[in-house]
Amino acid sequence: MLQSLNTVSSPDTTVSPIGRDRTAAVGLAVGNHAIKLSTAQRDYVIRSQSLSYHPDLVSGTDSLLLGEEIATNIFSGKLAVGENLDTYNGVQTLGHGLKGELYARYALLAIAHAVENGTVVNLAVSLPTSQMRPLIEPLENSHVVLVNGQRREFSINQITFLPEGLGAATRMRELKMQRSSQPVPSFAALDFGGGNCSVVGLDADGAVAGFAQTTPGVMSLYGSIAAAVAAESGGIAPTDDAIRLGVEAQTYRVGGYGQKDFRTIYDELLPQWISSQLSEIRAKAGDILDKSAVKVVCGGGAKLPGLMAHLPSDYAQAANPQQLESQGLLEFARRMGADAE
């Protein structure tokens, strides 16, 4: 049985030696909605929300990570990261300027959960802005943490930083090459994230043809819906996350199960939000789009119900759109290991 967050201070003390024979490549993107992580073995999607501690949290899962620091420079004390934290007071998300503070914490627990004890990690991460790099660089170190009651001692050997959206674009090109004997055309990847939309263009040879980033992202849609819900009911606006849960569950109820139905509001505001997004994308990335034979929508926002019906007909939706970024970053992490050899 998994230990509770309150009792994980009695770890398994067996530690495998850290060495090159235990090297692993990891691709990781921490977004406003979810932490996306890919290894050679599997993919993970973990909710981007955290809680310092609560006694009701008694066990962890692949989507709820209960961590305690033993020896790391990234966080102190006990930390829960993942799903089903919405009902607790004190929950933090990456919104409202907290991405810089929380990115490395979320990344560390996700990596600890995904790799074996004693692993040396080559890590490729998406970089939201260049100012974020100094806040993520401390991950390049040795770490000992408990995650879901299991001791993890590992070392992040090197980190490569890549702009948001490049991993998804790279992965989509790789998949196209695997599925067709025809030359891969130039294309643009539109990664609709919680905080922004990243646009990356690749030419027919796979070289970056352009990069742009627009703001705000999907959370602005949720914020507008929350404000409209409050205006209709004369009450306090629900949180953006409460709206997000209702949209993801497609119940269109606050918190996913509340009494207030906001389906009509969603149907009214979605096309307005998309129109605004497309206008900004065209203004900042029109040259990238014009040079792209194929335009593919990816990221968590690509899963918004009804999204594709309001986009131009030459836009396609990626399969498994949320995981593409970390899968593409994994390929960059693998190259790091090959270069080292």
TAURTA-V527185 format. One line per field, one symbol per residue. phi: phi as a letter, one per 40 degrees, with the letter a starting at -180 (. if undefined). A space follows every 50 residues. Layout:
# TAURTA-V527185
phi->???
This chain:
# TAURTA-V527185
phi->.cccccbccbccccbcccaccbcbcbbabbbccacbbbbccabbbbccaa acaacccbabacbbbbbacbaaccabgbabbicgbccccgcbbccfgccc cbdccccccccdccbccgccbcbbbcbdacccdcccdcccacbbbbbfgb cbbabccabbbbcdgccccccccccccccaccdcccabbbccbccabbbb bbcccgccciaabbbcbccccccccdcccccccgbccccdcccdcccccf cfbdggaccccbdccccccdccccdcccccccccbdcccccbcbbbcagd cccddgdccbbdcccbcccfcccdcccccdcccccdccccc
